[in-house]
Amino acid sequence: MSLPILGLHHVTAIAGSPPVNDAFWTGVLGMRRVKQTINFDDPGTYHLYFGDRIGRPGSLWTTFPHPAARPRQPGAPEVALTSLAVPGGSLRRWRTRLEEAGCGVTEHEGRLRFQDPDGTDLEIAEGDLPPAYEGVGDDGVRCLESVTLRSLRPDATGRFLTEAFGFTRQSDDLYVCGDGAASRRVRALGGAGVAHPRLGAGSVHHVAFRLADDETQAEALQRLPGFGVRPTPVQDRQYFHSIYFREPGGVLFELATDAPGFATDEDAGALGQKLQLPPWLEPQRARIEADLVPLGGTDRAPARSQGGAA
């Protein structure tokens, strides 16, 4: 029996300049910054969350931006491409918007591929949108549409997705959860012979999948070793609880709970406006704030001149 996975929860990437990263995702891509906090494992680094209006699980793109981050080296295993879902009929307007921001856009099977200022490979797709997600503006990004994995063992990754996560194989490399709508789709490509990636600005650090609550996470923690992986203990991420492991093809996976959400330490109308710290780091606020680069700056950021591809 598979685990009760609900789809994608979030994708987390490494970035360079914090203000440039923030300006691109809020200004060019028009997502809402729903939380600014720090990397709990590295308090000198921001952890920024971007999503729909209230940061629903499945809408979230998160970053660890650091001014000294070196450029990435792509390879395998890794998350090679993240697709963002937008409403139908908006692709032409999105192409204009991205090109005006300086993105080099290429079209692939009716989707727009480009890179953010750090060289992260991204895609805009008109998705089959779950009704719950609320974008910022009529054409705004609603949620994650899918992720594309570059796996060292794509067949083993596929078996894990179907047997452990209960996904259905829809085509040679596409696996879907439930009805297969946006935020419930994963592609698994082969990466044999590809160089090992070097993490840096533009790298996706991990992809997280949704679990409803702590009870289902406790069940997953007990059962995951039976699927051949070694999960970490539960980590308190303040806005959700997480366990981590590498799937059989080598990509870092996270299982994150839907609750408690982002309104635990600030009002829903003021999400992301002030730096939030977990209680155990609050006594160090002055030092942490002194070490962080202020976000501020312009509301739009320069983009990479060439679009990326998985």
Residue pairs with C-beta under 8 A, 6 or more apart in sequence:
2 162
2 163
2 164
2 165
2 166
3 164
3 165
3 166
3 211
3 216
3 219
3 220
3 223
3 224
3 255
4 166
4 211
4 212
4 216
4 219
5 165
5 166
5 167
5 177
5 209
5 210
5 211
5 255
6 57
6 58
6 177
6 178
6 184
6 209
6 210
6 211
6 212
6 258
7 58
7 177
7 178
7 183
7 184
7 209
7 210
8 58
8 144
8 146
8 147
8 183
8 184
8 185
8 186
8 207
8 208
8 209
8 210
9 57
9 58
9 60
9 208
9 209
9 210
9 240
9 254
9 256
9 258
10 49
10 57
10 60
10 61
10 62
10 144
10 207
10 208
10 256
11 60
11 61
11 62
11 79
11 82
11 144
11 147
11 204
11 206
11 207
11 208
12 62
12 63
12 64
12 204
12 205
12 206
12 207
12 208
13 61
13 62
13 63
13 64
13 82
13 118
13 120
13 202
13 203
13 204
13 205
14 63
14 64
14 65
14 66
14 69
14 72
14 118
14 199
14 200
14 201
14 202
14 203
14 204
14 205
15 21
15 63
15 64
15 65
15 66
15 69
15 116
15 118
15 120
15 201
15 202
16 65
16 66
16 67
16 69
16 117
16 118
16 201
17 65
17 67
17 117
17 293
18 46
18 48
18 65
18 66
18 67
18 292
18 293
18 295
19 293
19 294
19 295
19 296
19 297
20 117
20 297
20 301
20 302
21 48
21 63
21 65
21 116
21 117
21 118
21 301
22 33
22 48
22 65
22 295
22 297
23 297
23 298
23 299
23 300
23 301
24 101
24 116
24 117
24 300
24 301
24 303
25 31
25 33
25 48
25 50
25 61
25 63
25 116
26 32
26 33
26 50
26 299
27 298
27 299
27 300
27 301
28 97
28 98
28 101
28 103
28 300
28 301
28 303
29 50
29 84
29 141
30 135
30 136
30 137
30 140
30 141
31 50
31 51
31 52
31 61
31 135
31 136
31 140
31 141
32 50
32 51
32 52
32 53
32 55
32 136
32 271
32 272
33 48
33 49
33 50
33 271
33 272
34 49
34 50
34 51
34 54
34 55
34 60
34 262
34 271
34 272
35 47
35 48
35 49
35 55
35 239
35 262
35 271
35 272
35 276
36 46
36 47
36 48
36 49
36 272
36 273
36 274
36 275
36 276
36 295
37 46
37 47
37 49
37 238
37 275
37 276
37 277
37 278
38 44
38 45
38 46
38 47
38 275
38 277
38 281
38 288
38 292
39 45
39 46
39 47
39 64
40 47
40 235
40 237
40 238
40 278
40 281
42 64
43 281
43 284
43 288
44 66
44 288
44 291
44 292
45 64
45 65
45 66
46 63
46 64
46 65
46 66
46 292
47 62
47 63
47 64
48 62
48 63
48 65
49 55
49 60
49 61
49 62
49 239
49 262
49 272
50 60
50 61
50 62
50 63
51 59
51 60
51 61
52 59
52 133
52 134
52 135
52 136
52 141
52 142
52 143
53 134
53 135
53 136
54 134
54 261
54 262
54 263
54 268
54 271
55 261
55 262
55 271
56 132
56 133
56 143
57 210
57 240
57 256
57 258
58 130
58 133
58 143
58 144
58 183
58 210
59 133
59 141
59 142
59 143
59 144
59 183
60 144
61 82
61 84
61 144
64 205
67 293
69 118
69 200
69 201
70 200
70 201
71 118
71 119
71 200
71 201
71 202
72 118
72 119
72 197
72 198
72 199
72 200
72 201
72 202
72 203
73 195
73 197
73 198
73 200
74 80
74 121
74 197
74 203
75 150
75 191
75 194
75 195
75 196
75 197
75 198
76 150
76 151
76 152
76 190
76 191
76 192
76 194
76 195
76 196
76 197
76 250
77 149
77 150
77 151
77 152
77 191
77 197
77 246
77 249
77 250
77 251
78 149
78 150
78 191
78 197
78 203
78 204
78 251
79 147
79 148
79 149
79 150
79 204
79 206
79 207
79 251
80 121
80 148
80 149
80 150
80 189
80 204
80 310
81 113
81 121
81 122
81 123
81 147
81 148
81 187
81 308
81 309
81 310
82 120
82 121
82 122
82 123
82 144
82 146
82 147
82 148
82 204
83 111
83 122
83 123
83 124
83 125
83 144
83 145
83 146
83 147
83 148
84 122
84 123
84 124
84 125
84 141
84 143
84 144
84 145
85 125
85 126
85 127
85 129
85 133
85 141
85 142
85 143
85 144
85 145
85 182
85 183
86 94
86 124
86 125
86 126
86 127
86 135
86 139
86 140
86 141
86 142
87 126
87 129
87 135
87 138
87 139
87 142
88 126
89 126
90 126
90 138
90 139
91 110
91 112
91 124
91 126
93 139
94 112
94 124
94 139
95 105
95 107
95 112
98 105
98 112
98 114
98 124
98 303
99 105
101 300
101 301
101 302
101 303
102 302
102 303
102 305
103 114
103 115
103 303
103 304
103 307
104 114
104 115
104 303
104 304
104 305
104 306
104 307
105 112
105 113
105 114
105 307
106 112
106 113
106 114
106 307
106 309
107 113
108 123
108 309
110 125
110 126
111 123
111 124
111 125
112 123
112 124
112 125
112 307
113 121
113 122
113 123
113 307
113 308
113 309
114 122
114 123
114 124
114 303
114 304
114 307
114 308
115 121
115 122
115 202
115 303
115 304
115 306
115 307
115 308
116 122
116 202
116 303
116 304
117 301
117 302
117 303
117 304
118 201
118 202
118 304
119 201
119 202
119 304
119 308
120 202
120 203
120 204
120 308
121 202
121 308
121 309
121 310
122 308
123 145
124 141
125 145
125 146
125 182
127 142
127 143
127 145
127 181
127 182
128 180
128 181
128 182
129 142
129 143
129 181
129 182
130 143
130 181
130 182
130 183
133 142
133 143
133 183
134 142
135 141
135 142
142 182
143 182
143 183
144 182
144 183
145 182
145 183
145 185
146 182
146 185
146 186
146 187
147 185
147 186
147 187
147 204
147 207
148 186
148 187
148 188
148 189
148 310
149 157
149 186
149 187
149 188
149 189
149 207
149 249
149 251
150 189
150 190
150 191
150 194
150 251
150 310
151 157
151 188
151 189
151 190
151 191
151 247
151 249
151 250
151 251
152 191
152 192
152 249
152 250
153 248
153 249
153 250
154 173
154 188
154 189
154 190
154 191
154 249
156 248
156 249
157 188
157 247
157 248
157 249
157 251
158 169
158 173
158 175
158 188
159 248
160 227
160 228
160 229
160 247
160 248
160 249
161 167
161 169
161 175
161 186
161 188
162 168
162 169
162 175
163 227
164 224
164 227
164 229
165 177
165 209
166 177
167 175
167 176
167 177
167 186
168 175
168 176
168 177
168 180
169 175
170 176
170 180
173 187
173 188
173 189
174 185
174 186
174 187
175 185
175 186
175 187
175 188
176 184
176 185
176 186
177 184
177 185
177 186
178 184
187 310
188 249
189 310
191 249
197 203
199 205
205 252
206 244
206 251
206 252
206 253
206 254
207 251
207 252
207 253
207 254
208 242
208 253
208 254
208 255
208 256
209 253
209 254
209 255
209 256
210 256
210 257
210 258
211 217
211 220
211 255
211 256
211 257
211 258
212 257
212 258
213 257
213 258
213 259
214 241
214 257
214 259
216 257
217 234
217 241
217 243
217 255
217 257
218 234
220 231
220 243
220 255
221 231
221 233
221 234
221 243
224 230
224 231
224 243
224 245
225 231
228 248
229 245
229 246
229 247
229 248
230 245
231 243
231 244
231 245
231 255
232 243
232 244
232 245
233 243
234 241
234 242
234 243
235 241
235 242
235 243
235 244
236 278
237 256
238 264
238 265
238 276
238 278
239 260
239 261
239 262
239 264
240 256
240 257
240 258
240 259
240 260
240 261
241 256
241 257
242 254
242 255
242 256
242 257
243 254
243 255
244 252
244 253
244 254
244 255
245 252
245 253
246 252
246 253
247 253
262 268
262 271
263 271
265 276
266 273
266 274
266 276
275 285
275 288
275 289
275 292
277 284
277 285
277 288
281 288
